[in-house]
Amino acid sequence: MAKKRPQTKATKPQTRTGAGAAGANEPVPVVGAREPCPCGSGRRYKACHGRAAAHAVTELVHRPFEGLAGESDWVALRELVPAATVELTLKDGLPEGVPSVTLATVLPMAWPALRRDDGSVLLGLQNDTPSGDLSRDLATTLRKALAAEPGTPVTAGGTDTADAEPVRLQDLLDADAAFEPVVHAGFEFWVPDSKEQASPDVAASLERANAAAIPTVKLAGVDAAYWCETPEKNHLRWVMPHAEERLLDALARLHAAGSSSLGEGTRLVGSFRAHGLMVPVWDLPTSMGAEECEKPAAEFAQRLAAALADDAPLTPEERRARGGLTNRQVTLS
């Protein structure tokens, strides 16, 4: 659940030129999205050559969830957490016939989204996306799901069905609404009653997903910290919103001082880099469950806050610690 997903970085759009009044080449204005395409196809520009142009200008967005409530949890659910859901609040309220919109880490058969029989919408977060802007791709999928017929999955491919300019999640979601992930032991949330109502394909997908899910718990006392259990040892993976360079300095200060662990038998082993944020990772003994992480994590948060506020130059020992932490970074996306 923590593998790198490649995102496409599009090439720069080519500039069209024409003869100006002085005989020099000048840029030709691009037509509006709803105007006829200059190629003469008779189609709107947005549905013809404008489609390729829209993809061409989509550069890789390193922090696609910036500005959303719970940015760190968005990153965790995208890259680290097997099974979780979050109720989403739309800026303009729910459309008629849509009782709820729920973000889900994974949906059956890797569907990007699902419009349930009752009209509610499930939006999948961990799918591959076609462009460099994950927020825009998810917003496109969400709008397609809101317009889909009840009982219909939204499949990959295609374009936004809404007759409007491309939007991002930041345009659709209420930034002031709480973002409160609910971590599940399995994927039974896919259907109201998995035993009676799941189709054979969904039931098989549910069984495979449950077998692969790593037990995961969200800590209650600190933000965006997730305990997980593996056969050899347990881990704490903590998505932090601080600027990377400043966070590395702070972690180096704590590491050099011998105060970067979460207690006896624990060790800060490195970090992930995902969607513009850092995710420090601790190894934990198998005897240390999520509840046993709560107090040491809260104490570490206090030590980290003090280290982040320290502007003094790093000592030689701290610089060596920083180099070691940097060498143990893994970029997920």
VENLIN-V971294 format. One record per helix or strand of 2 or more residues. SS is the DSSP state (2 for helix, 1 for strand). FROM is the first residue (numbers start at 1). LEN is the number of residues. Records with the same first field share a line. If there is no record, write none. Layout:
# VENLIN-V971294
SS->FROM-LEN + FROM-LEN
This chain:
# VENLIN-V971294
1->17-3 + 25-3 + 84-4 + 101-4 + 113-3 + 121-4 + 152-3 + 182-2 + 216-3 + 225-5 + 234-7 + 267-8 + 277-8 + 329-3
2->45-3 + 49-8 + 71-9 + 108-3 + 134-14 + 169-4 + 188-3 + 194-4 + 200-13 + 244-13 + 290-19 + 316-12
